[in-house]
Amino acid sequence: MFQINKNIIYILLFWVFTSCGYHFSGGGEFPENIKKIKIEIFKNKTSSNTIATVLTNDLIYETGRNKNITITDKDSADAIITGEIKSLGIAVIAHTGGYISSEKRVTVTVSVKITGKDGKLIWSRETISAQEAFKTNQTKSIEEQNQNSAIVILSKRLAELIHSSITDNF
């Protein structure tokens, strides 16, 4: 039986990952060499009172993690991110005998745009969606808490999707 040198394995792994174009998505730069950005609070076309603030804050956090971009005010920004929460839907996805729901899914759909200081459209996506399931077989107040928790999780996921869509260089 023979032993394989660890260095050979490391070299082979390095070669495989660098030669096949493997990379983590969303790690690129903003389009058109944007370095400073303003993120405006999303417009809200839903009945949720908090989703716009939560999603905007999550997008600010996610964008702030990118070392290639600085979040700033409108006057200093190279471009502005605006968005609209187009829909928030809730659907039953599981039943416990009869017509009693045990689990629901919340789906949020947004549109996002980046415009330059001159108002020129730089980047846009009309439909970015995410969804999250939550339990419903408790009291009404617990169901509302579960729904709100699902929206918080979904918001973080949407912010990641938005940021990844903006910075993907495909």
C-alpha positions in Angstrom: 0.0 0.0 0.0 1.3 3.5 -0.8 0.9 6.9 0.9 0.0 9.9 -1.1 1.9 13.0 -0.3 -0.4 15.8 1.2 1.3 18.4 -1.0 0.2 16.6 -4.1 -3.4 16.6 -2.9 -3.3 20.3 -2.1 -1.8 21.1 -5.5 -4.4 19.0 -7.3 -7.2 20.7 -5.3 -5.8 24.2 -6.0 -5.5 23.3 -9.7 -9.1 22.0 -9.9 -10.7 25.0 -8.1 -8.7 27.6 -10.0 -8.9 26.1 -13.5 -12.6 25.3 -13.6 -13.7 28.9 -12.8 -15.1 28.1 -9.4 -16.0 31.1 -7.3 -18.5 32.3 -4.8 -21.4 34.2 -6.3 -22.0 37.8 -5.3 -18.4 38.5 -4.4 -17.8 40.8 -7.3 -18.1 44.6 -7.7 -21.0 46.8 -8.3 -21.7 47.6 -11.9 -20.0 50.6 -13.7 -17.3 50.9 -11.1 -19.7 52.2 -8.4 -17.8 52.7 -5.1 -20.3 54.8 -3.1 -24.0 54.0 -2.9 -27.1 55.4 -1.2 -29.8 52.9 -0.4 -33.3 54.4 -0.1 -36.0 52.8 1.9 -38.1 50.5 -0.3 -41.6 51.5 -1.3 -44.2 49.2 0.1 -47.2 48.1 -1.9 -48.2 45.5 0.8 -50.2 45.6 4.0 -47.2 44.9 6.1 -46.1 47.9 8.2 -42.6 46.7 8.8 -41.3 44.9 5.8 -39.9 48.0 4.0 -37.8 49.0 6.9 -36.6 45.5 7.7 -35.7 44.8 4.1 -33.9 48.1 3.6 -31.9 47.6 6.8 -31.0 44.1 5.8 -29.8 45.3 2.4 -27.7 48.1 4.0 -26.1 45.4 6.2 -25.5 43.0 3.4 -24.1 45.8 1.1 -21.9 47.1 4.0 -20.2 43.7 4.2 -18.9 44.3 0.7 -15.4 45.7 1.0 -15.6 47.3 -2.5 -18.5 49.7 -1.7 -19.2 52.5 0.8 -22.8 53.3 1.9 -23.2 57.1 2.0 -25.7 59.9 1.6 -27.3 60.9 -1.6 -25.0 63.9 -2.3 -21.8 61.8 -2.0 -23.1 58.7 -3.8 -22.1 57.5 -7.2 -25.5 55.8 -7.5 -28.7 55.1 -5.7 -30.5 51.8 -5.0 -34.3 52.1 -4.9 -36.7 49.3 -4.6 -40.4 48.4 -4.3 -42.0 45.6 -2.4 -44.5 44.5 -5.0 -46.3 41.7 -3.1 -46.4 39.7 0.1 -48.5 36.6 -0.2 -49.4 33.9 2.3 -50.4 30.4 1.2 -51.3 27.2 3.2 -48.8 24.5 2.4 -49.8 21.8 5.0 -53.0 20.6 6.7 -53.6 18.5 9.8 -56.7 16.6 9.0 -59.7 18.3 7.6 -59.3 21.9 6.7 -57.1 23.0 9.5 -53.8 24.4 8.3 -50.6 23.5 10.1 -48.1 25.3 8.0 -48.1 28.4 5.7 -45.6 30.0 3.3 -45.0 33.7 3.0 -43.6 34.9 -0.3 -42.3 38.4 -0.9 -41.5 39.8 -4.4 -39.5 43.0 -5.0 -38.1 45.0 -7.8 -34.8 46.8 -7.5 -33.0 49.5 -9.5 -29.7 51.3 -9.4 -29.6 54.7 -11.0 -26.7 57.1 -11.4 -26.6 60.6 -10.1 -27.8 61.7 -13.5 -30.9 59.5 -13.3 -29.6 57.0 -15.9 -30.6 53.4 -15.2 -27.5 51.4 -14.4 -29.0 48.0 -13.3 -32.5 46.6 -12.6 -34.4 43.5 -11.8 -38.1 43.5 -12.0 -38.7 40.4 -10.0 -36.7 39.0 -7.1 -38.6 36.7 -4.8 -38.0 34.7 -1.6 -40.2 32.5 0.6 -40.2 31.1 4.0 -42.5 28.6 5.8 -44.0 29.0 9.3 -46.1 26.9 11.7 -49.8 27.9 12.1 -51.4 25.3 14.5 -51.0 27.5 17.6 -53.0 30.4 18.8 -53.6 33.4 16.6 -50.9 35.5 18.4 -48.3 32.8 18.1 -49.1 32.4 14.5 -48.6 36.1 13.9 -45.2 35.9 15.8 -44.3 32.9 13.6 -45.3 34.8 10.5 -43.3 37.9 11.5 -40.2 35.7 12.3 -40.6 34.1 8.8 -40.7 37.6 7.3 -37.5 38.5 9.1 -35.7 35.4 7.8 -37.1 36.0 4.3 -35.9 39.6 4.4 -32.3 38.6 5.1 -32.5 36.1 2.3 -33.9 38.7 -0.1 -31.2 41.1 0.8 -28.6 38.4 0.1 -30.3 37.7 -3.3 -30.4 41.3 -4.2 -26.8 41.9 -3.3 -25.7 38.7 -5.1 -27.7 39.7 -8.2 -26.1 43.1 -8.3 -22.5 41.9 -7.9 -22.6 38.7 -10.0 -20.3 39.2 -12.9 -21.8 36.5 -15.2 
